[in-house]
């Protein structure tokens, strides 16, 4: 039996530890199932993306955060991208991936479409559910006495990023864009 000697919870210097993960490490990317703020204008080839119509938003056929996962995979060989539904929360599937992870990135984001209209939950309610998810990640790590670096990258208003004190919370940008994805990669590969 192998005993994991890591202390409980997130590490004290998660960004440094994420930067220095060995190539054989598993990096878990947890992203909300939603259209992030700015995605309707996203074009991974251009830093000044063209406008995309509302019809394009309604017909999204891929995970908007797939671009982030692909960008990270150029620097981390073993990315595991597992989406989460904020209103459902942390599931057994997340726990299974979490227990194999050597580092964890949680993404939180304000939604693209204006919530609060036609009975949809408010932006604050959606962000609160994402913060609950992040706290559940920490609880699961604590329950298994695992200590791995955990960071939260947030897209949206800087003041609205979830307040989860045990996780390093990094505001990335107001909108999800190619430039914002490049910023995350740059933050994680500095000193690598």
C-alpha positions as CSV (number, residue, x, y, z in Angstrom):
1,X,0.0,0.0,0.0
2,X,1.3,3.4,-1.0
3,X,0.7,6.3,1.5
4,X,0.3,9.8,0.2
5,X,2.3,11.9,2.6
6,X,0.9,15.2,1.3
7,X,-0.9,17.4,3.9
8,X,-4.6,18.0,3.5
9,X,-6.1,20.5,1.0
10,X,-4.6,22.8,-1.4
11,X,-0.9,23.7,-1.3
12,X,0.3,27.0,0.0
13,X,1.9,28.0,-3.3
14,X,-0.3,26.5,-5.9
15,X,0.8,28.6,-8.9
16,X,4.5,27.7,-8.3
17,X,3.6,24.0,-7.9
18,X,1.5,24.0,-11.0
19,X,4.3,25.5,-13.0
20,X,6.7,22.9,-11.7
21,X,4.6,19.7,-12.2
22,X,6.6,16.9,-13.7
23,X,5.7,15.9,-17.3
24,X,4.2,12.7,-16.0
25,X,1.7,14.5,-13.8
26,X,-2.0,14.6,-14.4
27,X,-3.5,18.2,-14.5
28,X,-7.2,18.3,-14.0
29,X,-9.1,21.1,-15.7
30,X,-12.6,21.7,-14.3
31,X,-14.7,24.0,-16.3
32,X,-18.4,25.1,-16.0
33,X,-20.8,23.9,-18.7
34,X,-22.0,27.3,-19.9
35,X,-21.2,29.9,-22.5
36,X,-18.6,32.2,-20.8
37,X,-18.7,35.9,-21.0
38,X,-17.0,36.9,-24.3
39,X,-17.3,33.6,-26.1
40,X,-19.6,34.9,-28.8
41,X,-16.6,37.0,-29.9
42,X,-14.0,34.3,-29.5
43,X,-11.7,33.4,-32.4
44,X,-8.6,31.5,-31.3
45,X,-6.6,32.8,-34.3
46,X,-7.2,36.4,-33.7
47,X,-6.6,38.7,-30.7
48,X,-9.3,41.1,-32.1
49,X,-12.1,38.6,-32.7
50,X,-15.0,39.5,-35.1
51,X,-18.6,39.7,-33.8
52,X,-20.5,36.5,-34.0
53,X,-24.3,36.6,-34.1
54,X,-26.6,35.4,-31.3
55,X,-27.6,32.5,-33.7
56,X,-24.0,31.3,-33.3
57,X,-24.3,31.3,-29.5
58,X,-27.5,29.2,-29.7
59,X,-25.8,26.6,-31.8
60,X,-22.6,26.0,-29.9
61,X,-21.5,22.4,-30.6
62,X,-18.3,22.2,-28.7
63,X,-17.3,23.0,-25.1
64,X,-16.2,26.7,-25.1
65,X,-13.3,25.8,-22.8
66,X,-11.9,23.2,-25.1
67,X,-9.6,25.9,-26.5
68,X,-8.1,26.4,-23.0
69,X,-7.6,22.6,-22.6
70,X,-5.9,22.4,-26.0
71,X,-3.6,25.4,-25.2
72,X,-2.6,23.9,-21.8
73,X,-2.0,20.5,-23.5
74,X,1.0,22.1,-25.3
75,X,2.7,22.5,-22.0
76,X,1.2,19.7,-19.9
77,X,1.2,16.2,-21.4
78,X,-1.6,14.7,-19.3
79,X,-4.6,17.1,-19.2
80,X,-7.9,15.8,-18.1
81,X,-10.7,18.2,-18.9
82,X,-13.8,17.5,-17.0
83,X,-16.7,19.9,-17.2
84,X,-19.2,20.6,-14.3
85,X,-22.7,21.8,-14.2
86,X,-22.8,24.6,-11.6
87,X,-26.5,23.8,-10.6
88,X,-25.6,20.1,-10.2
89,X,-22.3,20.5,-8.4
90,X,-19.6,18.0,-7.5
91,X,-20.3,14.4,-8.6
92,X,-18.7,11.0,-8.3
93,X,-17.2,11.5,-11.8
94,X,-15.4,14.6,-10.6
95,X,-14.2,12.7,-7.5
96,X,-12.8,9.9,-9.5
97,X,-10.7,12.3,-11.7
98,X,-9.8,14.4,-8.7
99,X,-8.2,11.4,-6.9
100,X,-5.8,10.9,-9.8
101,X,-4.9,14.5,-10.2
102,X,-1.5,16.0,-9.3
103,X,-2.7,19.5,-9.9
104,X,-6.1,21.1,-10.4
105,X,-7.4,24.2,-12.3
106,X,-10.9,25.3,-11.7
107,X,-12.5,27.8,-14.1
108,X,-15.3,30.1,-13.0
109,X,-17.0,32.5,-15.3
110,X,-19.8,34.9,-15.7
111,X,-22.2,33.6,-18.3
112,X,-22.3,35.1,-21.8
113,X,-26.0,35.6,-22.0
114,X,-27.7,38.0,-19.7
115,X,-29.1,35.9,-16.9
116,X,-32.0,37.0,-14.8
117,X,-34.3,37.4,-17.9
118,X,-37.1,34.9,-18.4
119,X,-36.7,33.1,-15.1
120,X,-33.0,32.3,-15.5
121,X,-30.9,32.5,-12.3
122,X,-29.0,35.7,-11.6
123,X,-25.3,36.0,-12.4
124,X,-24.7,36.1,-8.6
125,X,-26.5,32.8,-8.2
126,X,-24.5,31.1,-11.0
127,X,-21.2,32.4,-9.5
128,X,-22.3,31.2,-6.0
129,X,-22.9,27.7,-7.4
130,X,-19.4,27.7,-9.0
131,X,-17.9,28.7,-5.6
132,X,-19.8,25.9,-4.0
133,X,-18.3,23.5,-6.6
134,X,-14.8,24.8,-5.8
135,X,-15.4,24.3,-2.1
136,X,-16.6,20.7,-2.8
137,X,-13.3,20.0,-4.6
138,X,-11.4,21.1,-1.5
139,X,-13.7,19.0,0.8
140,X,-13.1,15.9,-1.3
141,X,-9.3,16.5,-1.2
142,X,-9.6,16.9,2.6
143,X,-11.7,13.8,3.0
144,X,-8.9,11.8,1.3
145,X,-6.1,13.6,3.1
146,X,-4.6,14.8,-0.3
147,X,-2.7,18.0,-0.8
148,X,-2.3,19.1,-4.5
149,X,-2.0,22.6,-6.0
150,X,-5.4,24.1,-6.8
151,X,-6.0,27.3,-8.6
152,X,-9.2,29.1,-9.8
153,X,-9.1,31.1,-12.9
154,X,-12.0,33.5,-13.3
155,X,-13.5,35.2,-16.4
156,X,-15.8,38.2,-15.8
157,X,-15.9,41.2,-13.5
158,X,-12.8,41.2,-11.3
159,X,-15.0,42.0,-8.2
160,X,-17.3,39.0,-8.9
161,X,-14.7,36.3,-8.7
162,X,-15.8,33.6,-6.2
163,X,-14.3,34.0,-2.8
164,X,-12.8,30.6,-1.8
165,X,-10.0,31.6,0.5
166,X,-8.3,28.1,0.5
167,X,-7.8,28.4,-3.3
168,X,-5.5,30.8,-5.2
169,X,-8.1,32.9,-7.1
170,X,-6.7,34.5,-10.2
171,X,-8.8,37.0,-12.2
172,X,-7.9,36.5,-15.9
173,X,-10.0,38.9,-17.9
174,X,-13.5,40.5,-18.2
175,X,-14.2,38.2,-21.2
176,X,-13.1,34.7,-22.4
177,X,-10.9,35.3,-25.4
178,X,-7.7,34.1,-27.1
179,X,-5.8,36.7,-25.3
180,X,-7.2,35.5,-21.9
181,X,-6.3,31.9,-22.7
182,X,-2.8,33.0,-23.6
183,X,-2.6,34.8,-20.3
184,X,-3.4,31.6,-18.4
185,X,-0.8,29.6,-20.3
186,X,1.8,32.3,-19.7
187,X,1.0,32.4,-16.0
188,X,1.4,28.6,-15.8
189,X,4.5,28.3,-17.9
190,X,6.5,31.1,-16.4
191,X,9.6,29.4,-14.7
192,X,8.7,26.1,-16.3
